[in-house]
Amino acid sequence: MPEKNLPELITLKRLIDEGGRHLEVGTSCTVAMDGRQFPVYTIALGNPSPDVPALGFFGGIHGLERIGTQVVLSFMESLLARLRWDATLHQQLESMRLVFMPLVNPGGMWQATRCNPQGVDLMRNAPLSAVEKVPFMLGGQRYSHHLPWYRGAEGAPMEPESRAVCEIVERELLSRQFSMALDCHSGFGLRDRIWFPHAHTATPIAHLADISALEELFSTAYPNHNYVFEPQSRQYRTHGDLWDYLYLNSDNVFLPLTLEMGSWLWVKKNPRQIFDRIAIFNPTARHRLQRVLRRHLILFDFLMRAASSHGRWTPEGMARKVQHRRALAQWYHS
């Protein structure tokens, strides 16, 4: 079978089969690679009504970062197991919508590259240019698809995988009064970071107060967490960021977050991994992989609760002004 050597896709298909009637499954596009056809699946569950909030989980946008797909699949597996007995989960899903796109770039994962099979970095591919200086190459380049961080040709349509992300977000998330997304990556620093827009400019987003309230909510509920919340622009700016593009095209409250797992810690514990381009971005020891898969379930579950209960914590009036000032002091004036 075409995907027999891509374990993450095999796991995803197994979960789809196990989910049965609980899941709505679609194929956003199909990616051809080495004579194989890799489907890009979307999975939804919960209340389809446009009146309820929604939360999306995404992984595998960069083919090298397999752990991003694996943590999303781990959460899906946990949810499906709980659906057999957890009445509280069933009640929660009556009040919200969940969307999953665990493996956006199967072609890149198959060939063990960051980009898709056409050499395009999907996180530099949106029709959006930075308004401030970006790092050379890292911020996105149009010199050649043979070089990393290639944006795609000027004026060319977005890549099928990028369009697939945009279509599911526009249909399932942006159409609602409140929605959030979490996109899972790895490869930056010694800490796990949660980034929010903007990536194309250091200017704060319009919903900065909502992000601040969400961060405060999480830090209060889980005071011993080890995540660093910050705007991506605090680290570096880029052209073509998909989440900036989607955020700017939303008329409702849409809070896109990126989980950037700190893979340098894995390399620090096993320096030989630096010579393996896959191991640089992924935990290789089984006990370390299991620890990573466990660790983020708390965050994922929290986001579910926060989305379904957004009316209880999103700030209004004076509280909104207070949260905005808090966020400016925390992330922009330090």
C-alpha positions in Angstrom: 0.0 0.0 0.0 1.3 3.5 -0.8 1.8 4.7 2.8 3.1 1.5 4.3 6.4 3.2 5.3 5.0 6.4 6.7 4.0 5.3 10.3 2.2 8.5 11.2 -0.2 8.1 8.3 -0.8 4.5 9.2 -1.6 5.6 12.8 -3.9 8.3 11.5 -5.9 5.8 9.3 -6.2 3.4 12.3 -7.6 6.2 14.4 -10.0 7.2 11.7 -11.3 3.6 11.6 -11.5 3.4 15.4 -13.4 6.7 15.5 -16.1 5.4 13.3 -19.4 7.3 13.6 -17.9 10.0 15.9 -15.7 11.4 13.2 -16.4 13.4 10.0 -13.5 12.6 7.7 -12.4 14.4 4.5 -9.5 14.4 2.1 -8.4 18.0 1.5 -5.9 17.1 -1.2 -3.7 14.3 -2.4 0.1 14.6 -2.7 2.0 12.6 -5.3 5.5 11.5 -4.3 7.8 8.7 -5.6 4.9 7.1 -7.4 2.7 7.2 -4.2 -0.4 9.1 -3.4 -0.6 10.5 0.1 -4.0 11.9 1.3 -4.1 15.0 3.5 -6.9 14.2 5.9 -9.1 16.5 7.9 -11.1 15.1 10.8 -13.9 16.9 12.7 -16.1 15.9 15.6 -18.4 17.6 18.0 -21.3 20.0 17.3 -21.3 21.2 13.7 -23.5 24.2 14.5 -21.9 27.5 13.5 -23.2 29.0 16.8 -20.7 27.0 18.9 -16.9 27.8 19.3 -14.3 25.7 17.5 -10.7 24.5 18.1 -8.3 23.2 15.5 -5.2 21.1 15.9 -2.6 21.0 13.1 0.7 19.2 12.7 3.3 18.1 10.1 3.4 21.3 8.2 7.2 20.8 8.2 8.1 17.3 7.1 11.1 17.0 9.3 9.2 17.8 12.5 7.4 14.4 12.9 6.9 15.0 16.6 4.3 17.7 15.7 2.1 15.2 14.0 2.8 12.6 16.7 1.5 14.8 19.6 -1.7 15.6 17.7 -2.2 11.9 17.0 -1.6 11.1 20.7 -4.3 13.6 21.7 -6.7 12.2 19.1 -6.0 8.7 20.5 -6.7 9.9 24.0 -10.0 11.5 23.0 -11.2 8.5 21.1 -10.5 6.2 24.1 -12.4 8.6 26.4 -15.4 8.7 24.1 -16.1 5.1 25.0 -16.8 6.0 28.7 -16.4 9.8 29.4 -19.9 11.4 29.7 -18.3 14.7 30.5 -16.4 14.7 27.2 -19.6 14.0 25.3 -21.3 16.9 27.0 -18.3 19.1 26.2 -18.4 18.1 22.5 -22.1 19.1 22.4 -21.0 22.7 23.0 -18.0 22.9 20.7 -16.4 21.8 17.4 -13.0 20.0 17.2 -11.0 19.9 13.9 -7.8 18.0 13.3 -5.3 18.2 10.4 -2.5 16.1 11.9 -0.4 15.6 8.8 -0.4 18.6 6.5 2.8 17.8 4.6 3.0 14.0 4.1 5.2 14.4 1.0 7.7 16.3 3.0 7.6 13.8 5.8 8.1 11.0 3.3 11.2 12.6 1.8 12.4 13.9 5.2 12.5 17.5 4.3 11.1 20.7 5.8 9.5 21.7 2.6 6.8 20.0 0.5 7.8 17.9 -2.6 7.9 21.1 -4.7 10.5 22.6 -2.4 8.2 25.2 -0.8 8.2 25.9 2.9 4.5 25.9 3.7 4.9 28.3 6.6 6.4 30.9 4.2 3.8 30.4 1.4 0.9 32.7 2.2 0.5 35.8 0.0 1.7 38.1 2.8 5.0 40.0 3.0 6.7 41.3 6.2 6.4 45.0 6.7 9.7 45.1 8.6 13.1 43.5 8.1 13.3 39.7 8.3 16.4 37.5 8.9 18.2 36.7 5.6 16.9 33.4 4.2 15.2 32.3 7.4 12.5 34.9 6.9 11.6 33.5 3.6 13.3 33.7 0.2 12.5 33.5 -3.5 16.0 32.7 -4.9 15.5 29.0 -5.4 13.5 26.0 -4.3 16.8 24.2 -3.8 17.5 26.5 -0.8 15.6 26.3 2.6 12.7 28.6 3.4 11.6 29.0 -0.2 8.3 31.0 -0.4 7.3 29.9 -3.9 7.4 32.0 -7.0 6.1 35.6 -7.0 2.4 35.6 -7.9 2.1 31.8 -8.0 -0.9 30.3 -6.3 -0.5 28.8 -2.8 0.7 25.2 -2.6 -2.1 22.6 -2.4 -1.2 21.8 1.2 -1.3 25.5 2.2 -4.6 26.0 0.5 -6.0 22.9 2.3 -5.1 24.4 5.7 -6.7 27.7 4.6 -9.9 26.1 3.4 -10.5 24.0 6.5 -9.7 27.0 8.8 -12.0 29.3 6.8 -14.8 26.8 6.8 -14.6 25.4 10.3 -13.0 28.1 12.4 -13.2 31.6 10.9 -17.0 31.2 10.3 -17.6 31.1 14.0 -17.8 34.0 16.5 -14.9 32.4 18.5 -12.3 29.9 17.5 -8.7 28.9 18.3 -6.0 26.9 16.5 -2.8 25.1 17.7 -0.1 24.3 15.2 2.5 21.9 16.5 6.2 22.3 15.5 9.7 21.6 16.9 13.2 22.9 16.6 13.6 26.2 18.5 15.5 26.6 21.7 15.6 24.8 25.0 12.1 25.7 26.1 8.6 24.8 24.8 7.2 28.0 23.4 3.6 29.1 22.6 3.8 31.7 19.8 1.0 33.9 18.7 0.8 36.4 15.8 2.2 38.5 14.4 5.1 36.9 12.5 5.3 39.5 9.7 5.4 42.6 12.0 6.2 43.5 15.6 2.9 45.4 15.8 0.6 43.8 18.4 -2.5 42.0 17.1 -5.9 43.4 17.6 -6.9 40.6 20.0 -3.9 41.0 22.2 -6.1 41.3 25.3 -7.7 37.9 24.5 -4.3 36.3 24.2 -3.2 37.9 27.5 -6.3 36.6 29.3 -5.8 33.1 27.9 -2.1 33.1 29.0 -3.2 34.3 32.5 -5.9 31.7 32.6 -3.4 28.9 31.8 -0.8 30.2 34.2 -3.3 30.5 37.0 -4.7 27.0 36.4 -1.3 25.4 35.9 1.2 27.6 37.8 4.0 25.1 37.4 4.0 24.9 33.6 7.2 25.5 31.7 5.9 27.1 28.5 7.0 30.5 27.3 4.1 32.5 25.8 5.2 35.3 23.4 4.6 36.8 20.0 6.6 35.1 17.3 7.9 38.5 16.2 9.8 38.6 19.5 12.2 35.9 18.1 12.2 36.7 14.4 9.9 37.9 11.6 9.0 36.1 8.4 7.2 36.5 5.1 4.3 34.4 4.1 3.2 33.2 7.6 0.0 31.1 7.2 -1.4 32.0 10.6 -0.9 35.7 10.1 -2.6 35.5 6.8 -5.6 33.6 8.2 -5.8 35.9 11.3 -5.8 39.0 9.2 -8.7 37.5 7.1 -10.9 36.8 10.0 -13.9 39.0 11.0 -14.4 37.2 14.3 -12.3 36.3 17.3 -9.7 33.8 16.0 -6.7 33.1 18.2 -4.0 31.0 16.3 -1.3 29.6 18.5 1.9 27.7 17.5 3.5 25.2 19.9 7.2 25.3 19.2 8.7 22.4 21.0 12.3 23.0 22.2 14.3 20.3 20.4 17.6 21.7 21.4 17.1 20.1 24.8 16.9 16.6 23.1 20.1 17.3 21.2 21.8 18.5 24.5 21.0 15.2 26.1 22.3 13.3 23.1 24.7 15.5 21.1 25.1 12.8 18.4 21.6 13.8 17.2 23.0 16.9 15.7 24.4 14.9 12.8 21.0 13.5 11.9 18.6 16.0 10.3 15.6 14.1 11.6 16.9 13.6 15.1 17.6 17.3 15.4 13.9 18.0 15.4 12.5 14.9 17.1 13.1 12.9 20.4 14.8 9.6 19.5 14.9 7.8 22.8 11.6 6.0 23.5 11.3 7.3 27.1 11.9 10.8 25.9 9.3 10.5 23.2 6.7 9.2 25.6 7.4 12.1 28.0 6.9 14.6 25.2 3.6 12.9 24.1 2.3 13.0 27.7 3.5 16.5 28.5 1.4 18.4 26.1 -1.9 16.6 26.8 -2.5 19.1 29.6 -2.2 22.1 27.2 -4.5 20.4 24.6 -7.1 19.7 27.2 -6.9 23.2 28.6 -7.5 24.7 25.1 -10.6 22.5 24.7 -12.0 23.8 28.0 -11.0 27.4 27.2 -12.6 27.3 23.8 -15.9 25.8 25.1 -16.0 28.3 28.0 -14.7 31.4 26.2 -17.7 33.5 27.3 -16.4 33.2 30.9 -12.9 34.5 30.4 -12.7 36.7 27.3 -12.2 40.3 28.7 -14.7 43.1 28.1 -14.8 46.8 29.0 -12.2 47.9 31.5 -10.9 44.4 31.9 -10.0 44.4 28.2 -8.0 47.6 28.6 -6.2 46.1 31.7 -5.3 42.9 29.8 -4.1 45.0 26.8 -1.8 47.1 29.1 -0.6 43.9 30.8 0.3 42.3 27.5 2.2 45.4 26.2 4.3 45.5 29.4 5.0 41.7 29.3 5.8 41.2 25.6 6.5 44.5 23.9 8.1 46.9 26.5 10.6 44.5 28.0 
